[in-house]
């Protein structure tokens, strides 16, 4: 399939490479030219969309997606009627619905299909992909999405993908916070945190989050797979969405402030597993193997 791909950051580039490996013909665009190295580069999102059967966007937040799709030299200026637009960014559900409505005016059908798994799963092609939009469009996109994800699930109408992603991001943030509290306690109480991790990972407290983040925390490795600054963005979208429908999120609000404190302290570019540093500072201890 001929695919335009817009956004080649930490997640987007390995996703695009997996599609190329699967035999799809890609034309890519990113505002940082170096990210397009080794690929067929377009000069704009409009150029990436021109002649493509499907356009995938993978961008930081709602304003960037709106600009790339609806703005000058954007996807909708280049896409022909019948083109399928798949936004795999994590954005506000309302923004996804608004962008889809603009796309529909041009005869372009949109799916919102955010992902979970971070850079490692993007590289492996084993992301969890949660998709909102028309069922027929989902079925059309599924073979492509399956080249990037281990699970591809249709969750409802447009915007539902991002609601699901917000739920995911709440749970991931709270898992990391719980892990951090527990391991800082164990360390300061004199128990080796690596032994604690090995002891609990096979029980009810075990999780994919624990197995992904604890080994890195034990090494003090907070190289970004998913940056703290981006998780802050997701939790802010979660709070905005929740408040809009009348749902309090007290735990989410607390963890958001912990992440904000780390960002102010210069750690916004760290992996979100670096949240443990907030707890380490409070307890004046350091969790390391």
URBEL-V387542 format. One record per pair of residues at least 4 apart in sequence whose ideal C-beta (glycine too) atoms are under 6 Angstrom apart, sorted by the first residue. I is the first residue (numbers start at 1). J is the second residue. D is the distance in Angstrom with one decimal. If there is no record, write none. Layout:
I J D
I J D
This chain:
1 24 5.2
1 53 5.3
2 25 5.0
2 52 5.0
2 53 5.1
3 24 5.3
3 26 5.2
3 52 5.8
3 54 5.0
4 27 5.3
4 48 3.6
4 49 4.7
4 52 3.8
4 55 4.2
5 16 4.6
5 26 5.3
5 28 4.6
5 56 5.0
6 29 5.0
6 45 4.8
6 48 5.5
6 57 4.7
6 68 5.3
7 12 4.3
7 57 5.7
7 58 3.9
7 59 4.4
8 12 4.5
8 13 4.2
8 30 4.1
8 35 4.0
10 119 5.2
11 58 5.9
11 122 4.8
12 58 3.6
13 35 5.9
14 122 4.4
14 123 4.5
15 122 5.4
15 148 5.0
16 26 5.9
16 28 5.8
18 125 4.5
18 147 5.6
18 148 5.4
19 24 4.5
19 26 5.9
19 147 5.7
20 26 5.5
22 147 4.2
27 40 5.1
27 42 5.0
27 48 5.1
28 36 5.4
28 39 4.8
29 42 4.3
29 45 5.4
29 48 4.2
30 35 4.4
30 36 5.6
36 41 4.1
42 47 3.9
42 48 4.0
43 47 5.0
44 73 4.1
45 68 4.7
45 74 5.1
45 75 5.0
46 73 4.4
46 77 4.4
46 78 3.7
49 55 4.8
49 75 4.4
49 78 3.6
49 79 4.2
50 78 4.0
54 84 4.6
55 75 5.3
55 85 5.1
56 86 4.9
56 88 5.9
57 65 5.8
57 68 5.8
57 87 4.8
57 89 6.0
58 88 4.8
58 89 5.8
59 64 4.1
59 65 5.0
59 68 6.0
59 89 4.6
60 64 5.2
61 91 6.0
61 233 5.4
62 91 4.2
62 92 5.0
62 95 3.8
65 69 5.9
65 87 5.7
65 89 5.2
65 91 5.4
66 70 5.4
66 99 5.9
67 71 4.1
68 74 5.7
69 74 5.3
69 75 4.6
69 76 6.0
69 99 5.5
70 74 5.6
70 76 5.9
70 102 5.1
75 79 5.4
76 106 5.0
79 83 4.0
79 108 5.2
81 107 2.9
83 108 5.0
84 109 5.6
84 137 5.9
84 140 6.0
85 103 5.5
85 108 5.2
85 110 4.4
86 111 4.9
86 113 5.3
86 141 5.5
87 112 5.3
88 113 5.0
88 115 5.7
90 114 4.5
90 165 5.1
90 234 5.6
91 95 5.0
91 96 5.8
91 162 5.9
92 237 4.8
93 159 3.9
93 162 4.4
93 163 5.0
93 241 5.9
96 112 4.1
96 159 4.8
96 162 5.2
97 158 5.5
97 159 4.6
100 110 4.0
100 158 4.6
103 108 4.0
103 110 4.6
109 137 4.8
111 131 5.5
111 133 3.7
111 137 5.6
111 141 5.9
112 132 4.7
112 158 5.9
112 161 4.0
112 162 5.2
113 129 5.5
113 131 4.4
113 161 5.3
114 161 5.5
114 162 5.6
114 165 3.8
115 127 4.3
115 129 5.2
116 128 4.5
116 168 5.1
117 121 2.7
117 127 4.3
117 128 5.7
118 225 3.9
118 226 4.5
119 225 4.1
120 225 6.0
121 126 4.7
121 127 4.9
122 127 5.9
125 148 5.6
126 150 3.9
127 148 5.7
127 149 4.2
128 151 4.9
129 145 5.3
129 149 4.0
129 152 4.7
130 153 5.7
130 155 5.3
130 161 4.9
130 164 4.1
130 165 5.9
131 138 5.5
131 154 5.1
131 161 5.1
132 155 5.9
132 156 5.5
132 157 5.9
132 158 5.1
132 159 5.5
132 160 3.5
132 161 3.6
133 137 5.3
133 158 4.7
138 154 4.7
141 145 5.5
142 152 5.9
145 149 5.7
145 152 4.6
146 152 5.6
155 160 4.6
155 164 4.9
156 160 3.2
166 238 4.2
169 234 4.1
170 238 5.6
170 252 5.2
172 209 5.8
173 255 4.8
174 251 5.7
175 207 5.8
175 209 3.9
176 213 5.9
176 275 5.0
177 255 4.9
179 210 5.7
180 275 5.5
180 276 4.0
180 279 4.4
181 279 5.9
183 193 4.8
183 287 4.9
184 279 4.4
184 280 5.9
184 283 4.9
184 287 5.9
186 191 4.6
186 193 5.4
186 196 4.5
187 193 5.0
187 285 5.4
187 287 4.8
188 283 5.4
188 285 4.5
191 196 5.8
193 287 4.9
194 218 5.6
194 289 4.6
197 201 5.9
197 214 4.9
200 205 4.7
201 206 4.4
201 210 5.9
202 206 5.7
206 210 5.9
209 213 5.8
210 214 5.3
213 217 6.0
213 273 3.8
216 221 4.5
216 273 5.4
217 273 5.7
217 276 5.0
217 287 6.0
218 289 4.1
220 288 5.8
222 270 4.1
222 271 4.7
222 274 3.8
224 271 4.7
225 271 5.3
226 272 5.3
227 269 5.6
228 259 5.4
228 262 5.7
228 263 5.9
228 267 6.0
228 268 5.2
228 270 5.3
228 272 5.3
229 268 4.0
231 272 4.4
232 259 5.1
235 252 5.7
235 256 4.4
238 252 5.9
239 249 5.9
242 247 4.1
242 249 4.9
249 253 5.8
258 278 4.7
262 267 4.1
262 278 5.5
263 268 3.8
267 274 5.7
270 274 3.6
280 285 6.0
280 286 5.3
